[in-house]
Amino acid sequence: MITRRSPLVSGVLYLAIAVICALMLVPFALVFFGAFKSQGEFIADPGGWLPQSFTNVQNFVVLFVEKNFGTYMVNSIIVSVATVVANVLFSSMAGYALAKLEFRGKSLVFLAVMIAMTVPYVAIFVPQFLVIAQLGLINTHVGIILPMLVMPIAVFIMRQFALGVPDELIEAARIDGASEAGIFFRIFMPLLGPATATVAIFTFLSSWNYFLFPLVVAQTQNMYTLPVGLAIASQDSNTTNYGVLLAGSVVVLLPVLILFLFLQRYFIQGIATTGLK
């Protein structure tokens, strides 16, 4: 039975949601306003919110002209695009195999994926670095990208989505003579829209904010990614330049926000379909 809320209860509920949303937006507002403040403004009024002028883009000029931020951004784009493409392709293959194919050890493989999702990153950080060093990939894009080619959470999402694809559809294609590769690329992949959006956003967020591993693998500034470059660019003569730091934070945040706005419908659908909560 559907019960109707009274106008008063609905009003209180909407007011509470509005207050919570406003509180969640406060840190983003502080970052955005601070990006237009000079170092002198931070020193004169550390608790002040608004900058003296929103046309003061000196912090952004310093980032891209003096701090080599353009190179860091290109490196982050290379790493993020490569990891997103690799994760969508490889995790969808793994998800299809775990959901629709029968082979010995299938349950153990899925169990290994589940265990891998629970392992803290610090536990595998040193082994990953040693492998990359042994392969001679230190200070290369490949060395930064390789550990993130297939993420366990991406395999799990694709496998959960694949379970919802009707077996009859795949069996009909097999009866018609389609190969497994043909079924995967021509029937299974076109159905993966919501799952692909979910994996793409998760992977992009992880690789875009990737800090610790690029910090040790990248040995020269021309290989730094945005998070590593931001930590260095904000340091000025043993002090932190807060304006440059917050301007860099805006530059780092914007691509993630734009990607989410474009894919949010598919992302929510993918979360609902795969049962992630």
C-alpha positions as a Markdown table, in Angstrom:
| # | Residue | x | y | z |
|---|---|---|---|---|
| 1 | Met | 0.0 | 0.0 | 0.0 |
| 2 | Ile | 1.3 | 3.4 | -1.0 |
| 3 | Thr | 1.2 | 6.0 | 1.8 |
| 4 | Arg | 1.4 | 9.7 | 1.2 |
| 5 | Arg | 3.7 | 11.9 | 3.2 |
| 6 | Ser | 2.2 | 15.1 | 4.6 |
| 7 | Pro | 3.4 | 18.4 | 3.1 |
| 8 | Leu | 5.2 | 19.2 | 6.4 |
| 9 | Val | 7.2 | 16.0 | 6.4 |
| 10 | Ser | 8.1 | 16.4 | 2.7 |
| 11 | Gly | 9.2 | 20.0 | 3.3 |
| 12 | Val | 11.4 | 19.0 | 6.3 |
| 13 | Leu | 12.9 | 16.1 | 4.2 |
| 14 | Tyr | 13.7 | 18.4 | 1.2 |
| 15 | Leu | 15.1 | 21.0 | 3.6 |
| 16 | Ala | 17.4 | 18.4 | 5.2 |
| 17 | Ile | 18.5 | 17.2 | 1.8 |
| 18 | Ala | 19.2 | 20.8 | 0.7 |
| 19 | Val | 21.3 | 21.5 | 3.8 |
| 20 | Ile | 23.3 | 18.3 | 3.4 |
| 21 | Cys | 24.0 | 19.0 | -0.3 |
| 22 | Ala | 25.0 | 22.6 | 0.6 |
| 23 | Leu | 27.5 | 21.3 | 3.2 |
| 24 | Met | 28.9 | 18.8 | 0.7 |
| 25 | Leu | 29.5 | 21.6 | -1.8 |
| 26 | Val | 31.4 | 23.9 | 0.7 |
| 27 | Pro | 34.8 | 22.3 | 0.1 |
| 28 | Phe | 34.4 | 22.6 | -3.7 |
| 29 | Ala | 33.4 | 26.2 | -3.3 |
| 30 | Leu | 36.5 | 26.9 | -1.2 |
| 31 | Val | 38.7 | 25.3 | -3.8 |
| 32 | Phe | 37.1 | 27.3 | -6.6 |
| 33 | Phe | 37.2 | 30.6 | -4.8 |
| 34 | Gly | 40.7 | 30.1 | -3.5 |
| 35 | Ala | 42.0 | 29.4 | -7.1 |
| 36 | Phe | 41.5 | 33.2 | -7.8 |
| 37 | Lys | 43.2 | 34.4 | -4.6 |
| 38 | Ser | 46.8 | 35.6 | -4.5 |
| 39 | Gln | 49.3 | 34.5 | -1.9 |
| 40 | Gly | 49.1 | 37.9 | -0.3 |
| 41 | Glu | 45.3 | 37.5 | 0.2 |
| 42 | Phe | 45.8 | 34.1 | 1.9 |
| 43 | Ile | 48.4 | 35.7 | 4.3 |
| 44 | Ala | 46.3 | 38.8 | 5.0 |
| 45 | Asp | 43.0 | 36.9 | 5.5 |
| 46 | Pro | 43.5 | 33.1 | 5.9 |
| 47 | Gly | 39.8 | 32.5 | 6.6 |
| 48 | Gly | 38.4 | 34.7 | 3.9 |
| 49 | Trp | 36.2 | 33.0 | 1.3 |
| 50 | Leu | 35.9 | 35.3 | -1.7 |
| 51 | Pro | 38.8 | 36.6 | -3.8 |
| 52 | Gln | 39.3 | 40.3 | -4.4 |
| 53 | Ser | 38.7 | 39.6 | -8.1 |
| 54 | Phe | 37.5 | 36.6 | -10.2 |
| 55 | Thr | 39.5 | 37.9 | -13.2 |
| 56 | Asn | 42.8 | 37.2 | -11.4 |
| 57 | Val | 44.0 | 34.2 | -13.3 |
| 58 | Gln | 47.6 | 34.6 | -12.3 |
| 59 | Asn | 47.6 | 31.2 | -10.5 |
| 60 | Phe | 46.5 | 29.4 | -13.7 |
| 61 | Val | 49.2 | 31.3 | -15.7 |
| 62 | Val | 51.9 | 30.2 | -13.2 |
| 63 | Leu | 50.8 | 26.6 | -13.5 |
| 64 | Phe | 50.9 | 26.4 | -17.3 |
| 65 | Val | 53.7 | 28.8 | -18.1 |
| 66 | Glu | 56.2 | 28.4 | -15.2 |
| 67 | Lys | 55.3 | 25.0 | -13.6 |
| 68 | Asn | 55.0 | 22.8 | -16.8 |
| 69 | Phe | 51.4 | 21.8 | -16.0 |
| 70 | Gly | 50.6 | 21.1 | -19.6 |
| 71 | Thr | 53.1 | 18.3 | -19.8 |
| 72 | Tyr | 51.7 | 16.8 | -16.5 |
| 73 | Met | 48.2 | 17.0 | -18.0 |
| 74 | Val | 49.3 | 15.2 | -21.2 |
| 75 | Asn | 50.9 | 12.4 | -19.2 |
| 76 | Ser | 47.8 | 12.0 | -17.0 |
| 77 | Ile | 45.6 | 11.9 | -20.2 |
| 78 | Ile | 47.9 | 9.2 | -21.7 |
| 79 | Val | 47.8 | 7.1 | -18.5 |
| 80 | Ser | 44.1 | 7.5 | -18.0 |
| 81 | Val | 42.9 | 6.8 | -21.6 |
| 82 | Ala | 45.2 | 3.8 | -21.8 |
| 83 | Thr | 43.9 | 2.3 | -18.5 |
| 84 | Val | 40.3 | 3.0 | -19.3 |
| 85 | Val | 40.5 | 1.3 | -22.8 |
| 86 | Ala | 42.5 | -1.6 | -21.4 |
| 87 | Asn | 40.2 | -2.2 | -18.5 |
| 88 | Val | 37.0 | -2.0 | -20.6 |
| 89 | Leu | 38.4 | -4.5 | -23.1 |
| 90 | Phe | 40.2 | -6.9 | -20.8 |
| 91 | Ser | 37.7 | -6.9 | -18.0 |
| 92 | Ser | 34.8 | -7.4 | -20.4 |
| 93 | Met | 36.6 | -10.4 | -21.8 |
| 94 | Ala | 37.2 | -11.8 | -18.3 |
| 95 | Gly | 33.6 | -11.0 | -17.2 |
| 96 | Tyr | 32.2 | -12.8 | -20.3 |
| 97 | Ala | 34.4 | -15.8 | -19.6 |
| 98 | Leu | 33.5 | -16.0 | -15.9 |
| 99 | Ala | 29.7 | -15.6 | -16.6 |
| 100 | Lys | 29.1 | -17.4 | -19.9 |
| 101 | Leu | 31.8 | -20.0 | -20.5 |
| 102 | Glu | 32.4 | -23.3 | -18.7 |
| 103 | Phe | 36.0 | -24.2 | -17.9 |
| 104 | Arg | 37.9 | -26.0 | -15.1 |
| 105 | Gly | 38.9 | -23.8 | -12.2 |
| 106 | Lys | 36.3 | -21.1 | -13.0 |
| 107 | Ser | 35.1 | -20.8 | -9.4 |
| 108 | Leu | 38.7 | -20.5 | -8.2 |
| 109 | Val | 39.5 | -17.7 | -10.7 |
| 110 | Phe | 36.4 | -15.8 | -9.6 |
| 111 | Leu | 37.4 | -16.3 | -5.9 |
| 112 | Ala | 40.9 | -15.0 | -6.8 |
| 113 | Val | 39.3 | -11.9 | -8.3 |
| 114 | Met | 37.2 | -11.4 | -5.1 |
| 115 | Ile | 40.3 | -11.8 | -2.9 |
| 116 | Ala | 42.2 | -9.3 | -5.1 |
| 117 | Met | 39.5 | -6.7 | -4.5 |
| 118 | Thr | 40.2 | -6.9 | -0.7 |
| 119 | Val | 44.0 | -6.6 | -0.8 |
| 120 | Pro | 45.3 | -3.2 | 0.3 |
| 121 | Tyr | 47.3 | -1.4 | -2.3 |
| 122 | Val | 50.3 | -0.9 | 0.1 |
| 123 | Ala | 50.7 | -4.7 | 0.3 |
| 124 | Ile | 51.4 | -5.0 | -3.5 |
| 125 | Phe | 53.1 | -1.7 | -4.0 |
| 126 | Val | 56.7 | -2.9 | -3.5 |
| 127 | Pro | 56.3 | -6.1 | -5.6 |
| 128 | Gln | 54.8 | -4.1 | -8.4 |
| 129 | Phe | 57.7 | -1.6 | -8.4 |
| 130 | Leu | 60.3 | -4.5 | -8.4 |
| 131 | Val | 58.6 | -6.1 | -11.4 |
| 132 | Ile | 58.5 | -2.8 | -13.3 |
| 133 | Ala | 62.2 | -2.2 | -12.4 |
| 134 | Gln | 63.1 | -5.7 | -13.6 |
| 135 | Leu | 61.4 | -5.1 | -16.9 |
| 136 | Gly | 63.3 | -1.9 | -17.4 |
| 137 | Leu | 60.2 | 0.2 | -17.5 |
| 138 | Ile | 61.2 | 2.8 | -14.8 |
| 139 | Asn | 60.5 | 6.4 | -16.0 |
| 140 | Thr | 58.2 | 5.3 | -18.9 |
| 141 | His | 54.5 | 5.6 | -19.5 |
| 142 | Val | 54.2 | 1.8 | -19.9 |
| 143 | Gly | 55.7 | 1.4 | -16.4 |
| 144 | Ile | 53.0 | 3.6 | -14.9 |
| 145 | Ile | 50.2 | 2.1 | -16.9 |
| 146 | Leu | 51.1 | -1.7 | -16.7 |
| 147 | Pro | 49.9 | -2.3 | -13.0 |
| 148 | Met | 46.5 | -0.8 | -13.8 |
| 149 | Leu | 45.7 | -2.7 | -17.1 |
| 150 | Val | 43.1 | -4.9 | -15.4 |
| 151 | Met | 41.4 | -3.9 | -12.1 |
| 152 | Pro | 39.6 | -6.6 | -10.1 |
| 153 | Ile | 36.6 | -4.3 | -9.5 |
| 154 | Ala | 36.2 | -3.9 | -13.3 |
| 155 | Val | 36.2 | -7.7 | -13.8 |
| 156 | Phe | 33.6 | -8.0 | -11.0 |
| 157 | Ile | 31.3 | -5.3 | -12.6 |
| 158 | Met | 31.5 | -6.9 | -16.0 |
| 159 | Arg | 30.9 | -10.4 | -14.7 |
| 160 | Gln | 27.8 | -9.2 | -12.8 |
| 161 | Phe | 26.5 | -7.4 | -15.8 |
| 162 | Ala | 27.2 | -10.5 | -18.1 |
| 163 | Leu | 25.1 | -12.7 | -15.8 |
| 164 | Gly | 22.1 | -10.6 | -16.8 |
| 165 | Val | 22.6 | -11.2 | -20.5 |
| 166 | Pro | 20.2 | -14.1 | -21.5 |
| 167 | Asp | 21.9 | -17.4 | -22.3 |
| 168 | Glu | 19.4 | -18.0 | -25.0 |
| 169 | Leu | 20.8 | -15.1 | -27.0 |
| 170 | Ile | 24.3 | -16.5 | -26.9 |
| 171 | Glu | 23.1 | -20.1 | -27.6 |
| 172 | Ala | 21.1 | -18.9 | -30.6 |
| 173 | Ala | 24.2 | -17.2 | -32.0 |
| 174 | Arg | 26.2 | -20.4 | -31.5 |
| 175 | Ile | 23.6 | -22.5 | -33.3 |
| 176 | Asp | 23.8 | -20.0 | -36.2 |
| 177 | Gly | 27.5 | -20.8 | -36.4 |
| 178 | Ala | 29.0 | -17.7 | -34.8 |
| 179 | Ser | 32.4 | -18.1 | -33.2 |
| 180 | Glu | 33.0 | -17.1 | -29.5 |
| 181 | Ala | 35.0 | -14.1 | -30.7 |
| 182 | Gly | 32.1 | -13.1 | -33.0 |
| 183 | Ile | 29.6 | -13.5 | -30.1 |
| 184 | Phe | 31.7 | -11.4 | -27.8 |
| 185 | Phe | 32.4 | -8.5 | -30.2 |
| 186 | Arg | 29.1 | -8.5 | -32.2 |
| 187 | Ile | 26.5 | -9.5 | -29.5 |
| 188 | Phe | 28.0 | -9.1 | -26.0 |
| 189 | Met | 30.0 | -5.9 | -26.3 |
| 190 | Pro | 27.1 | -3.8 | -27.8 |
| 191 | Leu | 25.0 | -4.7 | -24.7 |
| 192 | Leu | 27.6 | -3.4 | -22.3 |
| 193 | Gly | 26.8 | 0.3 | -22.4 |
| 194 | Pro | 25.9 | 0.9 | -18.6 |
| 195 | Ala | 28.7 | -1.5 | -17.4 |
| 196 | Thr | 31.2 | 0.2 | -19.7 |
| 197 | Ala | 30.3 | 3.6 | -18.4 |
| 198 | Thr | 30.6 | 2.4 | -14.8 |
| 199 | Val | 34.0 | 0.7 | -15.4 |
| 200 | Ala | 35.2 | 3.8 | -17.4 |
| 201 | Ile | 34.4 | 6.2 | -14.6 |
| 202 | Phe | 35.9 | 4.0 | -11.8 |
| 203 | Thr | 39.0 | 3.4 | -13.9 |
| 204 | Phe | 39.4 | 7.0 | -14.9 |
| 205 | Leu | 39.0 | 8.2 | -11.3 |
| 206 | Ser | 41.7 | 5.7 | -10.1 |
| 207 | Ser | 44.2 | 6.5 | -12.8 |
| 208 | Trp | 43.6 | 10.2 | -12.8 |
| 209 | Asn | 44.2 | 10.4 | -9.1 |
| 210 | Tyr | 47.1 | 7.9 | -9.3 |
| 211 | Phe | 49.8 | 9.3 | -7.0 |
| 212 | Leu | 52.1 | 6.9 | -5.1 |
| 213 | Phe | 53.2 | 4.7 | -8.0 |
| 214 | Pro | 53.9 | 7.5 | -10.5 |
| 215 | Leu | 55.7 | 9.3 | -7.8 |
| 216 | Val | 58.4 | 6.5 | -7.6 |
| 217 | Val | 58.3 | 5.3 | -11.2 |
| 218 | Ala | 58.6 | 8.7 | -12.8 |
| 219 | Gln | 62.2 | 9.8 | -12.3 |
| 220 | Thr | 62.1 | 13.1 | -14.3 |
| 221 | Gln | 59.6 | 16.0 | -14.3 |
| 222 | Asn | 58.6 | 15.4 | -18.0 |
| 223 | Met | 57.1 | 12.0 | -16.8 |
| 224 | Tyr | 55.1 | 13.3 | -13.8 |
| 225 | Thr | 51.3 | 13.0 | -13.8 |
| 226 | Leu | 49.0 | 15.8 | -12.5 |
| 227 | Pro | 48.8 | 14.7 | -8.9 |
| 228 | Val | 52.6 | 14.4 | -8.6 |
| 229 | Gly | 53.1 | 17.6 | -10.5 |
| 230 | Leu | 50.6 | 19.4 | -8.4 |
| 231 | Ala | 52.4 | 18.4 | -5.1 |
| 232 | Ile | 55.7 | 19.9 | -6.5 |
| 233 | Ala | 54.2 | 22.9 | -8.3 |
| 234 | Ser | 52.6 | 24.3 | -5.2 |
| 235 | Gln | 55.9 | 24.5 | -3.3 |
| 236 | Asp | 57.6 | 27.9 | -3.5 |
| 237 | Ser | 60.9 | 28.6 | -1.6 |
| 238 | Asn | 60.0 | 26.2 | 1.2 |
| 239 | Thr | 56.5 | 27.5 | 1.6 |
| 240 | Thr | 53.2 | 26.3 | 0.1 |
| 241 | Asn | 51.6 | 28.6 | -2.6 |
| 242 | Tyr | 48.0 | 28.0 | -1.7 |
| 243 | Gly | 46.6 | 29.9 | -4.7 |
| 244 | Val | 48.6 | 27.7 | -7.1 |
| 245 | Leu | 47.7 | 24.6 | -5.2 |
| 246 | Leu | 43.9 | 25.3 | -5.4 |
| 247 | Ala | 44.1 | 26.4 | -9.0 |
| 248 | Gly | 45.8 | 23.1 | -9.8 |
| 249 | Ser | 43.1 | 21.3 | -7.8 |
| 250 | Val | 40.5 | 22.9 | -10.1 |
| 251 | Val | 42.4 | 21.8 | -13.2 |
| 252 | Val | 42.6 | 18.2 | -11.8 |
| 253 | Leu | 38.9 | 18.2 | -10.8 |
| 254 | Leu | 37.3 | 19.6 | -14.0 |
| 255 | Pro | 37.9 | 16.5 | -16.3 |
| 256 | Val | 36.4 | 14.1 | -13.7 |
| 257 | Leu | 33.4 | 16.4 | -13.3 |
| 258 | Ile | 32.8 | 16.7 | -17.0 |
| 259 | Leu | 33.2 | 12.9 | -17.5 |
| 260 | Phe | 30.7 | 12.2 | -14.8 |
| 261 | Leu | 28.1 | 14.7 | -16.1 |
| 262 | Phe | 28.3 | 13.1 | -19.6 |
| 263 | Leu | 28.1 | 9.5 | -18.3 |
| 264 | Gln | 26.0 | 9.8 | -15.1 |
| 265 | Arg | 22.8 | 8.3 | -16.7 |
| 266 | Tyr | 24.7 | 5.2 | -17.8 |
| 267 | Phe | 26.8 | 5.1 | -14.6 |
| 268 | Ile | 23.6 | 5.0 | -12.4 |
| 269 | Gln | 22.1 | 2.4 | -14.6 |
| 270 | Gly | 25.3 | 0.3 | -14.5 |
| 271 | Ile | 25.4 | 0.5 | -10.7 |
| 272 | Ala | 21.8 | -0.6 | -10.5 |
| 273 | Thr | 22.2 | -3.4 | -13.0 |
| 274 | Thr | 25.3 | -4.9 | -11.5 |
| 275 | Gly | 24.0 | -4.7 | -7.9 |
| 276 | Leu | 26.8 | -2.4 | -6.6 |
| 277 | Lys | 25.7 | -0.4 | -3.6 |
